[in-house]
Amino acid sequence: MSDQRRTSEWEILIGYPLEEAEQILKEEMVPFEVKFTVAPGEVSSSEDAYVVAVRDGEILGLICASPDWNVK
């Protein structure tokens, strides 16, 4: 059995600021949804968020996080 990982053409967006990724996907007319992940005890915010993962599907999923992952 082959252990090949299927890659998405949109994985290039990993590391992009959320605003830039949204702009690119809107220009390409790709349906997407944004989901946030945060450190325990923190609140998610789209301010200064970056794309940390991309999930393929009918609607492309952008998983985003703030660059501040300090644990208190």
DAGI-V861345 format. One record per pair of residues at least 6 apart in sequence whose C-alpha atoms are under 6 Angstrom apart, sorted by the first residue. I is the first residue (numbers start at 1). GAP is how many residues later the second one is. Records with the same first field share a line. If there is no record, write none. Layout:
I=GAP + GAP
This chain:
11=43
14=37 + 38 + 39
15=35 + 36
16=34 + 35
17=32 + 33
18=31 + 32 + 33
31=28
32=27 + 28 + 29
33=28
34=28
35=28
36=27 + 28 + 29
37=28
38=6
39=30
49=15 + 16 + 17
50=14 + 15
51=12 + 13
52=11 + 12
53=10
54=7 + 8
55=6
